[in-house]
Amino acid sequence: MEEILFLIYGNHPKSRRLYEPAKKVIELIKGKGAVKREEIAKELGLNLEVPAQKKHFYNIVSPMFGKILVSERRGREVYYRLSYDVFRMYLDNLRRKGRYYLLGEEEKNF
């Protein structure tokens, strides 16, 4: 899990403080599938009505988008779920960029 959190948040001391809440979010969603935004906030002990806590919630969740997390809107409710496909696409893109910048090659079969 540390490697995935490193890819998402990096290794800066300030961003490392987000590792523990992020682990809680990942474990919660992994255990339940799709989870409401409010349920995640409750698990983290945050109130989305308070602007500072709402900002903290999105500081935890936002970096996960495009890497491991997908949001779905069902009516007025927002649900979050983990997506291996999104993670695989992120890693494929990272690999392609690494190949281009380190070797100066682009893959022809993509």
MOSUL-V871360 format. One record per pair of residues at least 4 apart in sequence whose C-alpha atoms are under 7 Angstrom apart, sorted by sequence separation. I is the first residue (numbers start at 0). J is the second residue. If there is no record, write none. Layout:
# MOSUL-V871360
I J
I J
This chain:
# MOSUL-V871360
0 4
1 5
2 6
3 7
4 8
5 9
10 14
11 15
12 16
17 21
18 22
19 23
20 24
21 25
22 26
23 27
24 28
25 29
26 30
27 31
28 32
34 38
35 39
36 40
37 41
38 42
39 43
40 44
41 45
49 53
50 54
51 55
52 56
53 57
54 58
55 59
56 60
57 61
63 67
64 68
72 76
73 77
82 86
83 87
84 88
85 89
86 90
87 91
88 92
89 93
90 94
91 95
92 96
93 97
94 98
95 99
96 100
97 101
98 102
99 103
5 10
9 14
10 15
28 33
34 39
40 45
47 52
48 53
63 68
64 69
72 77
98 103
99 104
8 14
28 34
40 46
46 52
47 53
71 77
72 78
98 104
99 105
40 47
45 52
46 53
70 77
71 78
98 105
70 78
71 79
70 79
69 79
70 80
68 79
69 80
68 80
69 81
68 81
69 82
4 18
67 81
68 82
24 39
67 82
40 56
67 83
67 85
66 85
67 86
65 85
66 86
20 43
66 89
21 59
35 76
36 77
17 59
35 77
36 78
35 78
36 79
34 78
35 79
33 78
34 79
33 79
34 80
33 80
32 80
28 80
29 81
28 81
8 62
7 62
7 63
